Amino acid sequence: MDLDLRKVRYFVAVADRLHFGRAAEDLHIAQPVLSRQIRALEHDLGAPLFARDSHGVRLTVAGTQLLADARPLLASAHAARRRVAVAARGSRRLVVGFRMGIVVTHAVRAFGVEHPDVIVDVQRLEWDDQAAMLLDGRVDVAYVRLPIDEAGLRVTPLFTEPRVVVLSADHRLAGKEQVTEADLADEPLIWHVDPHTQPTRHPHPTTGHFVRGVEEKLEHVAAGRGISFLPRSATAFYSRPDISYVPIPELTPDQVCLAVAESRESPLVDAFLAAARAVGETTARAAAEESEV
């Protein structure tokens, strides 16, 4: 039995809305048509996907499982169409994604030595789109920072790096060689909405300023509204006279990984992964030697 991707797309629309009428509006189809398509999908799969009663619509256990599988499936289909279009144009192109502070130049150069005919583009990723851009084919391979939704992805640890506390230049701890979590116990915090950037002592923040980007974070810190945290590599890209970066060894190191969609089978991707791992091993050795000094 072949799975009809159009029906799966309809299912995801209803699962997101938990309302057939609003999902039908989003899809620009009539609600009775949508209902028939969902019933046909349930028949194809031999399981009810939604429970419908006077209280509304909710996912069944089978529906919850399908929703987890459906997003990577649809993204993979979209990525396949994108790659076919690129192949039809006769171009050899690789798109490499990267997160803030991660330098990809060395791996791109190493890859280019062996594949001088391949055009390599780079694309910066944010914490909330790194998985989506891999799954839907906008990037072929990416340097990501954990955590990431690994569904549909192959994720390989590459190296770790320490994190630092971000302070205003006139903060009482600015310029210290290092600080502890106890030193910062009463400090107001600037939270990044990426949970991995938070200190372990505050896993579920409920107060303070919430920001999405590093630039916003630094503006709040410089204004004296609180402190924050960054991977050490990011500090080289955000040097400001009104900001001080101080090591805080107690925090869990930031984990950098290589990620690629599970469905992505490509000699070019494999070659770039090999180049990136070789460069990553060199980076890890250099970091270890630096920590011993």
ABEGO torsion letter per residue (X at the ends): XBBBAAAAAAAAAAAAAGBAAAAAAAAGBBAAAAAAAAAAAAAAAGBBABBBBAAEBBBBAAAAAAAAAAAAAAAAAAAAAAAAAAAAAGBBBBBBBBBBGBBAAAAAAAAAAABAABBBBBBBBBAAAAAAAAAAGABABBBBBOBBBABGBBBBBABBBBBBBBBBAABAABGBABBBAAAAAABBBBBBABAAABBAABABBABEBBBABAAAAAAAAAAGAEBBBBBAAAAAABBBAABBBBBBAABBBBBBBBBBBAABBBAAAAAAAAAAAAAAAAAAAAAAAAAAX
